[in-house]
């Protein structure tokens, strides 16, 4: 049995669930869809309560916000299936998402990947997030396999329930990198991550101000995680570890200069330098996964 787990916060989950139910007609395996609301505002819960009337759907509202890691762990414990498909609610599946996952060779963890719309958004305030997604998060399976523990993303993956029970998502106080950490914590136990071509479209573009604030929060969270997990590695930390002198140069570039240039050009290299500047103030060496 397949359990599809969708955590929700401030989003209309109904279109995604309808599409998954439509795709379910093309597969022979029984399935259930768990939708857990992480204490959204009333207007979102009122919309999503319609899911209670849909077949094979279990809709649950949490009495308080528990965060991105704990809500996934709760769904894992409640799921009836031996395989779990984790999907972010602001994703749109390709037409054969379920068929591709269920027909793939058995694997402990299968990651389908992410795509962004080919055409840039009409509103320029969403352009930076779109460009970042197109060039940094949309990665071909062959490239992801080269660094399987560095490339994991939790928005679209299927895993054996036993793996998720024995390796729950780590409790992270802030925003960001809990999925990066989870993927890398599989390495010591020899649990491989397999990447296939089975993407979802990311729909939740954010305006530049919100996007940059979340990027900053993610760097701050990465600092905290790195202190507890010295082996935690990202593209950013790997560069800082390998090139400490070059990295320290970023400290001397005024942040307002970087921001002004970034907002004018949406140049991702400028974003890289800005994130490096945020990071280098608490630089800690890491043991890299290869």
ABEGO torsion letter per residue (X at the ends): XBBBBBBBBGBBAAAAAAAAAAAAAABABBBBBBBBBBGBBAAAAAAAAAAAABBGBBBBBBABBAEAAAAAAAAAAABABABBBBBBAABBBBAAAAAAAAABBBBABBBAEBBBBABBBABAAAAAAAAAAAAAABBBAAAAAABAAAABBAABBBBBAAAAAABBBBBBABBEGAAAAAAAAAAAAGBBBBBBBBBBBBABBBBAAAAAAAAAAAAAAAAAAAAABAABBBAAAAAAAABAAAAAAAAABBAAAAAAAAAAAGBAAAAAAAAAAAAAAABBBBBBBX
